[in-house]
Amino acid sequence: MSTTLKLVVLVIATILSLIWIILCLKYESTFEQITATLDPDEYQLAPVMHVGFAILQLVHFNVKSEQNRESVKEMAEVYGARYAEYYLYVLRGAQVTFFATLFPMALMLGVIMNSLMNLFLFVILAVASALYLSEQFKNKLTQRRDALVNEFPQVLTKMTLLVNSGMMLRDAWKKICENKEGVLYDEMRLTTDELNNGVTEINCYFNFAERCGLKQMRKFASLVTQSLAKGGSDLSVFLRDMSDEMWAEKQADVRVRAEKAGARLMIPTVMIFLGIMMLVIVPALAGM
């Protein structure tokens, strides 16, 4: 790196560091109520996340904007519609905090190591660290969706048997989720609470589908409400058909996952093979 470039980078890093310090001191008390409730295991920079929140406030970040609508929906699946906007705000604040903290450090490390390549590498790492938080949430969302889909066929099978035995759907619903552990059973218990609190049965099933956020649950809620509106005479037939459909879908998903797992296992095998080839070919070429 040339002396001029190092000087420019150092000036930028110094200015950004001073801005970070000013924001940290000025806005600590402003966002104390939020940062005090954050889990440090989940948000590693929780004690200084008010820096990110301050930047969001200065740029007028709006969680209700059109661009954030899809993100709010995803947050609602994991944290519930009531807290979706709050957790999206926290996630964006964490990302901004990571970048605002690591970017000046990346610039300084690049200058200290006197390498333009290392400078770019550290900057990329700073960006990747901020994006990693989104990936963490995506993984949590995927795990939740997978758990819902995996548990749903068993629930439908039990529900079909209970309804066929003459039990009312709402009673079968309550019986299935009693003393059961799992994401789907937790959502079913919330529906049971709504039923006990006087919410109409149709609205309860629609709320269940909205909380789960999956097309399978929305289809279930739609067909159940249609059946109940007609008196429920065809409910057992619908439940049986959907149970068969969900089991077939689950089997297809298992096959796809098995194929993907096999493909991933091939990657280290190929890398080992290429390494062995290099060990054999390079000395041979060097001796020619």
Sequence and secondary structure as in RCSB ss.txt:
>XXXX:A:sequence
MSTTLKLVVLVIATILSLIWIILCLKYESTFEQITATLDPDEYQLAPVMHVGFAILQLVHFNVKSEQNRESVKEM
AEVYGARYAEYYLYVLRGAQVTFFATLFPMALMLGVIMNSLMNLFLFVILAVASALYLSEQFKNKLTQRRDALVN
EFPQVLTKMTLLVNSGMMLRDAWKKICENKEGVLYDEMRLTTDELNNGVTEINCYFNFAERCGLKQMRKFASLVT
QSLAKGGSDLSVFLRDMSDEMWAEKQADVRVRAEKAGARLMIPTVMIFLGIMMLVIVPALAGM
>XXXX:A:secstr
  HHHHHHHHHHHHHHHHHHHHHHHHSTTTTHHHHTTS TTT TTGGGTHHHHHHHHHTT  TTSGGGHHHHHHH
HHHH TTTHHHHHHHHHHHHHHHHHHHHHHHHHHHHHTT HHHHHHHHHHHHHHHHHHHHHHHHHHHHHHHHHHH
HHHHHHHHHHHHHHTT  HHHHHHHHHTT  SHHHHHHHHHHHHHHTT  HHHHHHHHHHHH  HHHHHHHHHHH
HHHHTTSTTHHHHHHHHHHHHHHHHHHHHHHHHHHHHHHHHHHHHHHHHHHHHHHHHHHHHT 
